[in-house]
Amino acid sequence: MKLWVDDIRVPPEGWLWAKTAREAIDILASLEIDEVSLDHDLGEPIEVVGSGYEVACFLEERAVNGLAVPSVIRIHSANPVGRQQMTAAIESIQRLTSCIQRLNR
C-alpha cells in the first residue's frame, strides 16, 4: 500500500490519502505501508493538523524501536526548510534500518 500525505494535492491513483499528520500516523501505525510521500505544510492551524515533519519523526521513532517503516519514503513538499528537516529524518531512518539489517545477519 502507498500513502500520500498532503492537504491539497490529490494523490496519484491507488494511493491512500491522509490530509493531516494525525491521519497519516494512524494509518502508518495500523496498516502495512510500503511507500509514503510527504508534504510538509498540511494546512492551518499547524497545532491541529501537524506537518509532514511530524510524520517523518514518527517513522524515525519506529525505526529506533526496530518497528517496520515503509521501504520508500519520498518528499513532494515545496517548502525548502520543511524538506530539509524531513530529509534529515529520512536519512536517520535509512541509517537505523541499515544498522538493524546488518545486526540481524
C-alpha positions in Angstrom: 0.0 0.0 0.0 1.1 3.6 -0.7 0.3 6.6 1.4 0.1 10.2 0.2 0.3 12.9 2.9 -0.9 16.3 1.6 -3.8 18.6 2.5 -4.3 20.0 -1.1 -2.7 18.0 -3.8 -4.7 14.9 -4.9 -2.8 11.7 -4.7 -1.9 9.5 -7.6 -4.4 6.8 -8.4 -4.2 3.9 -6.0 -2.7 5.8 -3.1 -4.3 6.2 0.3 -4.7 9.9 1.2 -4.0 11.5 4.6 -4.6 15.2 4.9 -3.2 15.7 8.5 -0.2 14.3 10.4 -2.6 12.5 12.8 -4.4 10.7 9.9 -1.0 9.7 8.4 0.4 8.5 11.7 -2.8 6.5 12.4 -2.6 4.8 9.0 1.1 4.1 9.4 0.6 2.6 12.8 -2.2 0.3 11.7 -1.5 -0.7 8.1 1.4 -2.1 6.2 2.6 0.8 4.1 5.3 0.2 1.5 5.7 3.7 0.2 4.9 7.1 1.6 5.2 10.6 0.0 5.2 13.6 2.3 4.2 17.2 2.0 5.4 19.4 4.8 2.7 22.1 5.1 -0.6 20.4 5.9 -2.7 23.5 6.4 -3.7 25.7 9.3 -3.7 25.7 12.2 -0.5 23.7 12.4 -1.1 22.9 16.0 -4.1 20.9 14.9 -3.1 19.4 11.5 0.6 19.0 12.1 3.2 18.7 9.5 5.0 16.2 7.3 8.0 16.6 9.6 5.9 15.1 12.5 5.1 12.1 10.3 8.8 11.7 9.4 9.7 11.9 13.2 7.1 9.2 13.9 8.7 7.0 11.3 12.1 7.7 12.8 10.9 6.7 16.2 9.5 3.5 14.8 12.9 2.8 13.2 14.7 3.4 16.5 12.4 0.9 18.1 13.0 -1.7 15.4 9.5 -1.4 14.0 8.6 -1.6 10.4 8.8 1.6 8.3 7.9 2.0 4.6 10.8 0.9 2.3 10.3 4.0 0.2 9.9 7.4 1.8 9.6 10.4 -0.6 9.1 14.1 -0.2 7.0 16.1 -2.6 6.9 19.4 -0.5 7.8 22.7 -2.0 8.8 24.1 1.4 12.6 24.2 1.4 13.1 24.3 5.2 10.5 21.6 5.7 12.1 19.5 3.0 15.5 19.8 4.7 14.1 18.7 8.1 12.3 15.8 6.6 15.3 14.8 4.6 17.4 14.7 7.8 14.8 12.4 9.5 14.7 10.1 6.4 18.5 9.9 6.3 18.4 8.9 10.0 15.7 6.2 9.3 17.9 4.8 6.5 21.0 4.7 8.8 19.0 3.0 11.5 17.4 0.4 9.3 20.7 -0.3 7.6 22.3 -0.9 11.0 19.5 -3.1 12.2 19.7 -5.2 9.0 23.4 -5.7 9.4 23.0 -6.7 13.1 20.3 -9.3 12.1 22.5 -11.0 9.6 
